[in-house]
Amino acid sequence: MRILFIGDVVGNKGIKMIQDYVPGLKQEYRPQVTIVNGENSTPMGRGINLSGYKKMMSSGVDVVTLGNHAWGNPELTDFIDDAKRLIRPYNFPGKDVPGKGYTIINVNGFRLAVMNFQGRVFLDNLDDPFTQADELIDQLKEKADAFFIDFHAEATSEKLGFAKFLSSKVSAVVGTHTHVQTNDARILNGKTAFLTDAGMTGPADGMLGMKEESVINRFINQRPARFQVDEDSQGIISGCIIDIDEKTGNATHIEAINQLENGWV
């Protein structure tokens, strides 16, 4: 099985990059499953709305994951329970959290569990992702042949620690959240594909997708500022390709991909 995973979609530019480039990437790489992190895909670059979700799905996306901005757009609670291929971090605390933290995709009899967890270092103190992921994998091991995890976290050490903790139990752990693609794609223990961060899909020339002026001013004066998506920027689409051996569930290959509107990075 081949998976195409695309990092954090930011604003209208990010949605447009998905619409314009996912069909071509699917034609080139021939993935069986395409997964996109859409937690910043609203026009304001925070949260997700139904329109953006539908646009991503109609562009050939199979699953949309979220992160710490999952609830940034209140509209989410109106549709998340009905959006069967939209998942939020599994480890939000409480018993009545809207939506779900995983889904299972069946491709010609091969069952891929797609899971979403959020880290706690420098982010909100959710339930322990390590323990909860381990427990969920045990619950699903008879229902899934392979496991893919979008680990939405800030600290590189937490991302690698999470992946090493679960290595040999899951097929892939790919990090999201920092919007900067890392150069460390590898396979842990010969079984688990890992990339610290898949990068960002959206405005390439801003600061993590936002207009630079307000971000820089925040650093200078330490006062709150309203960040705006840099929609005038050229676009970028970032992510990775992962191959999984369907006989063993082990990853055999991972490579990062980056493409600007005017050519490859």
C-alpha positions in Angstrom: 0.0 0.0 0.0 1.1 3.5 -0.8 0.1 6.5 1.3 0.3 10.2 0.3 0.3 12.4 3.4 0.1 16.2 3.1 1.0 18.6 5.9 -1.0 21.4 7.5 -3.3 23.1 5.0 -3.4 26.9 5.6 -6.1 29.2 4.4 -7.7 29.6 1.0 -4.3 29.2 -0.6 -3.8 25.9 1.1 -7.2 24.7 -0.2 -6.4 25.9 -3.7 -3.1 24.0 -3.6 -5.0 20.8 -2.6 -7.4 21.3 -5.5 -4.7 22.1 -8.0 -2.0 19.6 -7.0 -3.5 16.6 -5.3 -4.9 15.1 -8.5 -1.5 15.4 -10.2 0.4 14.0 -7.2 -2.0 11.1 -7.2 -1.5 10.5 -10.8 2.3 10.6 -10.4 2.7 8.5 -7.2 -0.4 6.3 -7.4 -1.3 6.2 -3.7 -4.1 4.0 -2.5 -4.8 6.4 0.5 -4.4 10.2 0.6 -4.4 11.9 4.0 -4.4 15.6 4.7 -4.0 17.6 7.9 -6.7 20.4 7.6 -6.6 22.0 11.0 -5.7 25.5 9.6 -7.8 25.4 6.4 -10.3 28.1 7.1 -9.8 31.5 5.4 -8.5 32.9 8.7 -6.0 30.0 9.0 -7.5 28.5 12.2 -9.8 25.5 12.3 -11.8 23.9 9.6 -15.2 24.5 8.0 -17.5 22.3 6.1 -16.8 24.0 2.8 -13.1 23.4 3.0 -13.6 19.8 4.1 -15.8 19.1 1.1 -13.3 20.8 -1.3 -10.5 18.6 0.0 -12.6 15.4 -0.2 -13.7 16.2 -3.7 -10.1 16.7 -4.7 -9.3 13.1 -4.0 -8.5 13.2 -0.2 -9.6 10.1 1.7 -9.0 11.3 5.3 -8.6 14.7 6.9 -6.9 15.0 10.3 -6.8 17.9 12.7 -4.8 19.2 15.7 -4.6 21.8 18.4 -6.7 24.3 16.3 -9.4 21.7 15.8 -12.0 23.7 17.6 -10.7 27.1 16.3 -13.8 27.4 14.1 -17.0 26.7 16.1 -18.8 25.4 13.0 -16.9 22.2 13.4 -19.2 20.9 16.0 -22.1 21.2 13.5 -20.7 18.6 11.1 -17.8 16.6 12.6 -20.1 13.8 13.8 -21.4 13.3 10.2 -18.0 13.7 8.5 -16.9 10.1 8.5 -13.5 10.7 7.2 -12.6 13.7 9.4 -10.8 12.9 12.6 -9.5 15.0 15.5 -6.9 14.2 18.1 -8.0 11.1 19.9 -6.6 12.2 23.3 -8.8 15.2 23.9 -10.0 14.7 27.5 -13.6 13.9 28.4 -16.2 11.3 27.5 -18.4 13.5 25.2 -15.8 14.9 22.7 -17.5 15.5 19.3 -16.1 13.4 16.5 -13.6 10.6 16.7 -9.9 10.1 16.7 -9.4 7.4 14.1 -11.0 5.8 11.1 -10.3 2.6 9.2 -9.9 2.6 5.4 -10.4 -0.7 3.5 -8.5 -0.9 0.2 -9.1 -4.2 -1.6 -9.3 -6.0 1.7 -6.3 -4.3 3.3 -7.4 -2.3 6.4 -5.5 0.8 7.3 -6.3 2.5 10.6 -5.6 6.3 10.4 -5.2 7.8 13.8 -4.7 11.3 15.1 -3.0 12.3 18.4 -1.8 15.5 19.9 1.4 16.1 21.9 1.5 18.0 25.2 4.9 19.7 25.2 4.4 23.5 24.7 0.7 22.7 23.9 -2.5 22.1 25.9 -2.2 19.4 28.5 -4.4 16.7 26.9 -4.5 13.1 28.0 -1.3 11.1 27.6 -0.9 10.3 23.9 1.7 7.6 24.5 -0.6 5.5 26.7 -3.7 6.2 24.8 -2.1 5.3 21.4 -0.8 2.1 22.8 -4.2 1.1 24.2 -6.0 2.1 21.0 -3.7 0.0 18.9 -4.4 -3.0 21.1 -8.1 -2.4 20.7 -7.9 -2.2 16.9 -5.3 -4.9 16.2 -7.9 -7.4 15.1 -9.7 -4.8 12.9 -6.7 -3.2 11.1 -3.7 -4.6 9.2 -1.6 -1.4 9.4 -1.6 1.8 11.4 -0.8 5.4 10.3 -0.6 8.2 12.9 -0.6 11.9 12.4 1.1 13.1 15.6 0.3 16.8 15.9 3.0 18.2 18.3 5.4 21.0 18.8 8.6 19.5 20.3 10.8 17.4 18.0 11.9 15.3 21.0 8.3 14.4 21.8 7.6 13.4 18.2 10.6 11.2 18.0 9.9 9.7 21.4 6.3 9.0 20.5 7.5 7.3 17.3 10.1 5.2 19.0 7.7 4.2 21.7 5.3 2.8 19.1 7.9 1.6 16.6 7.3 -1.9 15.4 3.6 -1.5 16.5 2.6 1.0 13.8 3.5 1.4 10.1 4.1 5.1 10.2 4.2 8.2 12.5 4.3 11.5 10.7 4.5 14.8 12.6 2.5 17.9 11.9 2.0 21.4 13.5 5.3 23.3 13.0 4.6 24.0 9.3 8.3 23.5 8.5 9.3 20.2 6.8 12.2 18.4 8.4 14.9 16.5 6.6 14.8 13.3 8.6 12.5 10.8 6.8 13.5 7.3 7.9 12.3 3.9 8.9 12.7 3.0 12.6 13.6 -0.6 13.5 13.1 -1.5 9.9 9.3 -1.3 10.4 7.9 2.2 11.2 8.2 5.1 8.8 8.9 8.4 10.6 9.1 12.1 9.6 9.3 14.7 12.4 7.2 17.2 10.4 5.5 16.9 7.0 5.5 20.7 6.5 2.8 23.1 5.3 0.5 23.5 2.4 -0.5 27.0 1.7 1.3 30.4 1.4 5.1 29.8 1.0 6.4 33.3 1.4 4.7 34.3 4.7 5.7 33.2 8.2 4.2 29.7 8.6 1.6 30.9 6.2 0.8 34.2 7.9 1.6 37.8 6.8 5.1 38.6 8.2 4.4 42.1 9.5 2.1 41.1 12.4 4.3 38.2 13.3 7.5 40.2 13.4 5.8 43.0 15.4 4.7 40.4 18.0 8.3 39.4 18.5 9.4 43.1 18.8 6.7 44.5 21.1 5.4 41.3 22.8 1.8 42.4 22.4 -1.1 40.3 21.1 -1.5 40.6 17.3 -4.1 39.4 14.8 -2.3 37.1 12.4 -3.7 37.1 8.8 -3.1 34.4 6.1 -0.7 35.6 3.4 -3.1 34.9 0.5 -1.0 36.9 -2.0 2.0 34.5 -1.6 2.9 31.8 -4.0 1.7 28.4 -2.8 3.6 25.3 -1.6 2.4 21.8 -1.0 4.4 19.6 1.4 4.1 16.1 2.6 5.5 12.6 2.1 5.0 9.3 0.4 5.0 6.0 2.4 5.0 2.5 1.2 3.7 -0.4 3.4 4.2 -4.1 2.9 0.7 -5.5 3.0 2.0 -8.9 4.1 3.7 -7.6 7.3 2.3 -4.1 7.8 5.8 -2.7 7.9 6.9 0.4 6.1 9.4 -0.2 3.4 9.9 3.4 2.1 9.3 7.0 3.0 10.3 10.1 1.1 9.4 13.8 1.6 7.8 15.8 -1.2 7.7 19.6 -1.7 6.3 21.5 -4.6 6.0 25.3 -5.2 3.5 26.6 -7.7 6.3 27.5 -10.0 8.2 24.2 -9.7 9.8 21.8 -7.3 11.6 23.0 -4.2 
